[in-house]
Amino acid sequence: MMTLAVLAAVFARIGIGAFGGGLATIPFIRHELVIMQGWLSEREFSEVVSLAQMTPGPVALNAATYVGYRVGGVAGAVVSTAAVAAAPLAVIAAAAWLISRASGRPGARIEKMQKALRPVVAAMILSAFWMVLRPLGGDPRLWVFTLAVFGASRLDVFKKYPQLLLLAAGGAGMIFLR
Amino acid sequence: MPLARVFFLFLRLGALTFGGGIVMMGLLQKEMENSGRFKTEEIIDMMVFTTAFPGPIAVNLAFLAGRKMAGMAGAAVAVTGTILPPFLTILLLARLLILYINRPLVSSFFTGAGCAVVVIIGGVVWSMLKIAVSGGWRDVLTVLLVTALLLALGLHPFIAVAAGVSFRLVLGGGGSQ
């Protein structure tokens, strides 16, 4: 029971922290799961991010299901996924209620907030980039491989379907990175 | 709109939203416009609303659109439909992954895929930074501040976000469009 309560609290926090789309959530996920709870190692963290990019659904939701399952079985997966979705919905419902009661143009205030969020979201994604870049470490093989993937990413097929790029890179990894 | 239709619409969208909410936004907008029940500005307002508030965009979008289509029951059904495909996919893969992640083939697959994640996020960073820089020195300063709080000081992202938003609001003035 304790485990489920902790899972619910952690993923409620991650859900509320999920501003500005999937990638900007990555620093939240890492801070909570790797640094604070120690549920994932750095290596496992980047595996979860890769897995989330290959499957449907936002990163935060995918991480909740995966880590919830690992920590607390199927019940853990259900609780974590529900928490990551429901917590921000409570905030949104409260905000919608406040806005419906507020006089004047709420749109202007939302716009102001959005403008202020934009550089913050850019910084979150920049930090996320550093977090996935760092595990490459000093292994020159990985840097060459990443450069090759970058080259391949310019092809039209991969521009259109980024998931294919992940699968192709994974397949190539099975050959060249064993 | 009947609840079953709302559910299956979002189940389909949930299964298709690789790459998160932004992709879903485009698909949903098309669906709602085609249904002819919603005004374009009504749809745009909803999209703006979802990005200014916390939570995964796909889930927020399902909640707001579902409520517009069939009230609170519609919202519940839409959120469930959106979550179900990714939930089941990961649940299935998690079982397999926990068993096989230490096999050299599986682990080298993820090493390779990890390099592709670097490339993909790098591309997003590049386009985001271009927008931030074109937004002027106030935005650039905010990016630097938040990045330093996160990476150099290792603060909890909540603190970094709150500090960054307050900092940008205090600076006022123009910004990126």
Interface residues (C-beta under 8 A of the other chain):
Chain A: R13 G15 I16 G17 A18 F19 G20 G21 G22 L23 T25 P27 F28 H31 I35 S46 E47 V49 S50 L51 Q53 M54 T55 P56 G57 P58 V59 A60 L61 N62 T65 Y66 Y69 R70 V74 A77 T81 V84 A85 A87 P88 L89 V91 I92 A95 A96 G107 I110 E111 K112 M113 Q114 K115 A116 L117 R118 P119 V120 V121 A122 A123 M124 I125 L126 S127 A128 F129 W130 V132 L133 P135 L136 L142 F145 T146 V149 F150 S153 P162 Q163 L165 L166 L167 A168 A169 G170 G171 A172 G173 M174 F176 L177 R178
Chain B: G14 A15 L16 T17 F18 G19 G20 G21 I22 D45 V48 F49 T51 A52 F53 P54 G55 P56 I57 A58 V59 N60 F63 L64 V79 I83 P85 P86 F87 T89 I90 L91 L93 A94 R95 L97 I98 I101 P104 L105 S108 F109 F110 T111 G112 A113 G114 C115 A116 V117 V118 V119 I120 I121 G122 G123 V124 V125 M128 L129 I131 A132 G135 R138 D139 V140 T142 V143 L144 L145 V146 T147 L150 L151 G154 H156 P157 F158 A160 V161 G164 V165 R168 L169 G175 S176
